[in-house]
Amino acid sequence: MIEEGSDAIIQSAGDIARRIIILTYLCVYGDDGDKEEILNFLRTEGHWSSVTDEEKQLFAKSQLTHKDKINISWQSERIYVMLWAINKIQDLGLPVEQCNVGEMLKTLPEFFQSTNDFISNSTIRTKKKF
């Protein structure tokens, strides 16, 4: 089912950008990133309160399972679509292959650098462009 444009509820660009940051750092953790550094960064940047309970459970694990890592890796697809939704990527293309992670990373702030500009400079696509 596809909602009518008038029925769709679109989150703010800032909220979407914050989700992108959180999911990106979850992917870094899933790729054997330094958990303490990531958690400290998310807290310092003020994003921890937006981390979901499921994500907090993953961050709480002393070691991720192989299945956890696979499930986390799929978040890159979500990130890619959300980057499109806030005009950081212009064309999604057809979903026939994995997203271009290299292109995606070019749109994000440098790792462990301030995310304020990324969030404040994000703009949401109009419903007509969805």
N, C-alpha and C positions, 0 to 999 in steps of 0.2 A: 504494500500500500504506500502511496506517495501522497503526502498532505498537500492541500492547497497552499499556495504561497501565503495567503492571509492567515492560515492556521499554524504555520511553522513558527516555532519559538527559537530565535537565534540568540546565543549567548553574546556577551559583549566581546569586542576584539581583545580587550585586556584579559578577560577570563580565558579566552581561547589561547592567547599567547602564554599565559601562566601554565595552562595544561601542557602546552608544547614543551616548556622548560622542564616541568616535572617529569614528563614521559621521556624526554631526552636524557635526563640524568638517571632515570631508572634503567634506560638502555645502556648507559655507561656502566652502571653497577652490574647489570647482567652480563656485560662483556669484561667482567673482572676488575672494574674500577674500584678505587679506594672508598669503601663504604663510609668511613668516618668523615673523610673530606667532602664527600657528596652530601651527607646529612648536615654537616656544619654549613655548607654552602646554601642548601635549601632553607635552613633556619635563618641564616644571616640575611638572605635576600627576601625573607618574609613569605616564602612559598609553602612552608611546612603545613600551615593550617589548611591548605588546599589539596594536600596529598590525601588520597582516598584511603579508607581502612584496608582495602586489599593491597594497595601499594605499600602501606606501612608494614603490613605483615611480611611482604617480600623483603623490605629493607631490614626488618627485624631478624631475618634468618642469618645464622652464622655462616651458612653455605647454601647457595642455591643449587637445586637439583638440575639435571639436564633438561627436564621438562620445563622447569621455571625459566631457564635461559631461553629456550625455544619460544615460549609464550611471550616473554619480554621482547624478544627480537621482532615479533609481529607489531609491536607498538610503532615501529618506524612507518608502517603504512598509515596508521592513524595520524601520526605527526605530519606526514606529507599532505594529507587531505586538509588538516587544520591549517597548515601553512598556506594552502591555496585559499581557504576560507578567509584568511586575514590578509590576502593580497601579497604574500611573500613569494608565492610561486604562481605564475600566470596561467599555465595550462596543465591540467591533470593528464590529459591524454586518455586513451582507453586502458582499462585495467587488465592488460594482457601479460604484463611482466612486473617484477618487483620494482618498487619505487627507486628513484635515483638518489641514493643516500648521499653521494658526493654533492649533488646539487642542493639537497636539503641542508647539509651542514654549512654550505656557503651562506645561507640565509640566517643562521643562528648566531648569537653572540659567541665570542671565544669562550672556551670552557673555563669556568671558575672566574669569569669576569662579570661585571654588573649586567643585570638583565633589564634594568629600568628603561633604557632607551628602546630596546626591542619591544617591550610591552607598551610603552606610551606612544610609540610610533606605528603601532599596528592599527589597521583599519579593516572593518568588516565589509565583505562584499554585500551588495544590496541583494534583497531576496530575488530580484529579477535575474541576477547573475548566477544564482544558485541553480 
